[in-house]
Amino acid sequence: MKVSKEVFGALIGASLVLTVLYPLGHRRNLKLAKRMAALLEEQLQPQDQEYTWLGGVMGFTGEFKVPGFRKVMVVYRLLPRQSVLWLPFHFLTGDRDTVQALFYLKEPPSQEIHLVKGGLLSRPKIYNLASLKEKRMKRRGSKVRVLYERDPDPAERLADFLGDELPLVRHLAVTKEKGVFYLELPLPPSHLEKGASLLGRVVHKRPALEKVI
């Protein structure tokens, strides 16, 4: 098959773009991961920590030994900035860099509660959804769906506990089965410090959190 000069030139140009942008995206993700790890250690002040990389520079899972908790796990997932072909699809679907933090409580909470920000498209996987009741509330400019087992009142106190960082949170969960306080944060690079600070607040204000749940 004969390839025209224009097509050949376009292929060469695309290859050059991919060659140039791949290392830029790779370095960007690596820099963000290192920055986030440093912020987590600064805010959580763990006695020990262990990191596992996710698919090269796609993020990491960090396990932290923090007083007052059985353990704290943070999953930091990054957009594939090194992949010029896949990155546009992530932006079109609304994907963002995301932090998922699991605080394993020493005492089980009294009931299961979820706070979910967003409309019909925001549907996190909740295994016993059918057994939960639902209400709506608005706090600090954010409309939130509240899913609860018995009493919805702690949801309002949880929202107040998060304070001005509540708009950062896409999903908050308190689960009885595993005794976990969970936060999911879509976290663009400009909000790394705010996100890490919120996780630090959970650690340093643990007694206030335990009174709520």
C-alpha positions as CSV (number, residue, x, y, z in Angstrom):
1,M,0.0,0.0,0.0
2,K,1.4,3.4,-1.0
3,V,1.5,6.0,1.7
4,S,1.2,9.7,0.6
5,K,3.8,12.2,1.8
6,E,1.1,14.0,3.8
7,V,0.1,10.8,5.7
8,F,3.7,9.9,6.3
9,G,4.5,13.3,7.6
10,A,1.4,13.2,9.9
11,L,2.5,9.9,11.3
12,I,6.1,11.2,11.9
13,G,4.6,14.3,13.6
14,A,2.3,12.3,15.9
15,S,5.2,10.0,16.8
16,L,7.4,13.0,17.7
17,V,4.5,14.5,19.9
18,L,4.1,11.2,21.7
19,T,7.9,10.9,22.2
20,V,8.1,14.4,23.7
21,L,4.9,14.3,25.9
22,Y,5.4,10.9,27.4
23,P,8.4,11.8,29.6
24,L,6.7,15.1,30.5
25,G,3.6,13.3,31.8
26,H,5.8,10.6,33.5
27,R,7.8,13.2,35.4
28,R,4.6,15.2,36.3
29,N,2.9,12.1,37.9
30,L,6.1,11.1,39.7
31,K,6.5,14.6,41.1
32,L,2.8,14.7,42.2
33,A,3.1,11.2,43.9
34,K,6.3,12.3,45.8
35,R,4.6,15.5,46.8
36,M,1.5,13.8,48.1
37,A,3.6,11.2,50.0
38,A,5.5,14.0,51.7
39,L,2.3,15.9,52.6
40,L,0.7,12.7,54.1
41,E,3.7,12.1,56.3
42,E,3.7,15.7,57.4
43,Q,-0.1,15.7,58.2
44,L,-0.6,12.1,59.5
45,Q,2.7,12.0,61.5
46,P,2.9,8.2,61.3
47,Q,5.1,6.0,63.4
48,D,5.8,3.9,60.3
49,Q,4.7,3.8,56.6
50,E,4.9,1.6,53.6
51,Y,4.2,2.5,49.9
52,T,3.3,0.3,47.0
53,W,3.3,1.8,43.4
54,L,0.3,1.4,41.2
55,G,1.3,0.5,37.7
56,G,4.4,2.6,37.4
57,V,3.5,6.3,37.9
58,M,-0.3,5.8,38.2
59,G,-0.2,6.5,41.9
60,F,0.4,4.5,45.1
61,T,-1.1,2.8,48.1
62,G,0.2,4.0,51.4
63,E,-0.2,2.1,54.7
64,F,0.4,4.2,57.8
65,K,0.8,3.2,61.4
66,V,-1.0,6.1,63.3
67,P,-1.8,6.2,67.0
68,G,-5.5,5.8,67.8
69,F,-6.2,3.7,64.7
70,R,-5.7,0.1,63.8
71,K,-4.1,1.5,60.6
72,V,-4.7,4.2,57.9
73,M,-4.6,3.4,54.2
74,V,-4.5,6.0,51.5
75,V,-4.8,5.2,47.8
76,Y,-3.7,8.0,45.5
77,R,-4.7,7.4,41.8
78,L,-3.3,9.7,39.1
79,L,-4.5,10.4,35.6
80,P,-2.4,8.8,32.9
81,R,-0.6,12.0,32.0
82,Q,2.1,10.0,30.3
83,S,-0.5,8.6,27.8
84,V,-1.5,11.3,25.3
85,L,-4.0,9.0,23.7
86,W,-5.9,8.0,26.8
87,L,-5.7,11.3,28.8
88,P,-8.4,13.1,26.7
89,F,-10.9,10.3,27.4
90,H,-10.4,10.7,31.2
91,F,-11.1,14.4,31.0
92,L,-14.2,13.8,28.8
93,T,-15.6,11.4,31.4
94,G,-14.9,13.8,34.3
95,D,-12.1,11.7,35.8
96,R,-9.6,13.4,38.1
97,D,-6.7,12.5,40.4
98,T,-8.4,10.8,43.4
99,V,-7.5,10.1,47.0
100,Q,-9.3,7.3,48.9
101,A,-8.5,7.2,52.6
102,L,-9.5,4.4,55.0
103,F,-9.2,5.0,58.7
104,Y,-9.6,1.7,60.5
105,L,-11.2,2.5,63.8
106,K,-10.4,0.7,67.1
107,E,-14.0,0.7,68.1
108,P,-16.9,-0.2,65.7
109,P,-19.3,2.7,64.9
110,S,-22.9,2.5,66.0
111,Q,-24.4,2.6,62.5
112,E,-23.6,2.9,58.8
113,I,-23.7,6.3,57.2
114,H,-22.8,7.7,53.7
115,L,-22.6,11.2,52.5
116,V,-22.5,11.4,48.7
117,K,-22.0,14.6,46.8
118,G,-23.5,14.9,43.3
119,G,-26.6,14.0,41.4
120,L,-27.8,10.9,39.7
121,L,-24.4,10.2,38.1
122,S,-22.7,10.0,41.4
123,R,-23.4,6.4,42.5
124,P,-20.6,4.9,44.5
125,K,-20.8,1.1,45.1
126,I,-22.6,0.6,48.4
127,Y,-23.1,-3.1,49.1
128,N,-26.2,-2.9,51.4
129,L,-27.8,0.1,49.7
130,A,-31.2,-1.5,49.8
131,S,-31.2,-1.6,53.6
132,L,-30.4,2.1,54.0
133,K,-32.7,5.1,54.2
134,E,-32.1,8.3,52.3
135,K,-32.5,12.1,52.8
136,R,-31.0,15.2,51.3
137,M,-29.2,18.1,52.9
138,K,-27.1,21.1,52.0
139,R,-24.0,22.2,53.8
140,R,-21.4,24.8,52.9
141,G,-22.7,25.2,49.4
142,S,-22.7,21.4,48.7
143,K,-25.9,19.4,48.0
144,V,-25.4,16.0,49.7
145,R,-27.3,12.7,49.6
146,V,-27.4,11.1,53.1
147,L,-27.8,7.3,53.3
148,Y,-28.2,6.0,56.9
149,E,-29.2,3.0,58.8
150,R,-31.2,4.4,61.7
151,D,-30.5,8.0,62.6
152,P,-29.6,10.7,60.0
153,D,-28.5,13.3,62.7
154,P,-24.8,12.2,62.8
155,A,-24.6,13.0,59.1
156,E,-25.0,16.7,59.8
157,R,-22.3,16.5,62.6
158,L,-20.0,14.7,60.2
159,A,-20.4,17.4,57.6
160,D,-19.6,20.0,60.2
161,F,-16.6,18.0,61.3
162,L,-15.2,18.3,57.8
163,G,-15.6,22.0,57.9
164,D,-14.6,24.2,55.0
165,E,-13.1,21.1,53.2
166,L,-16.5,19.4,52.8
167,P,-16.7,20.5,49.2
168,L,-13.6,18.4,48.5
169,V,-15.3,15.2,49.5
170,R,-17.2,13.1,46.9
171,H,-18.1,10.2,49.2
172,L,-17.8,9.8,53.0
173,A,-18.7,6.5,54.6
174,V,-18.8,5.0,58.1
175,T,-19.1,1.3,57.9
176,K,-19.8,-1.1,60.8
177,E,-18.6,-4.4,59.3
178,K,-15.0,-3.3,58.9
179,G,-15.0,-0.4,61.3
180,V,-13.8,2.1,58.8
181,F,-14.2,5.8,58.3
182,Y,-13.7,6.4,54.6
183,L,-13.2,9.5,52.5
184,E,-13.0,9.8,48.7
185,L,-11.6,13.1,47.3
186,P,-11.2,14.1,43.7
187,L,-8.0,16.0,44.1
188,P,-6.5,18.2,41.4
189,P,-2.8,19.2,41.9
190,S,-3.9,22.6,43.2
191,H,-5.7,21.0,46.1
192,L,-3.1,18.6,47.4
193,E,-2.4,20.6,50.5
194,K,-6.1,21.0,51.4
195,G,-6.7,17.3,50.9
196,A,-3.8,16.2,53.0
197,S,-4.8,18.7,55.7
198,L,-8.3,17.2,55.8
199,L,-6.8,13.7,56.3
200,G,-4.6,15.1,59.1
201,R,-7.6,16.6,60.8
202,V,-9.3,13.2,61.0
203,V,-6.2,11.9,62.8
204,H,-5.6,14.8,65.1
205,K,-9.3,15.3,66.0
206,R,-10.0,11.6,66.3
207,P,-11.8,12.0,69.7
208,A,-14.3,14.5,68.2
209,L,-14.9,12.1,65.3
210,E,-15.5,9.2,67.6
211,K,-18.2,11.1,69.5
212,V,-20.1,11.8,66.2
213,I,-20.1,8.2,64.9
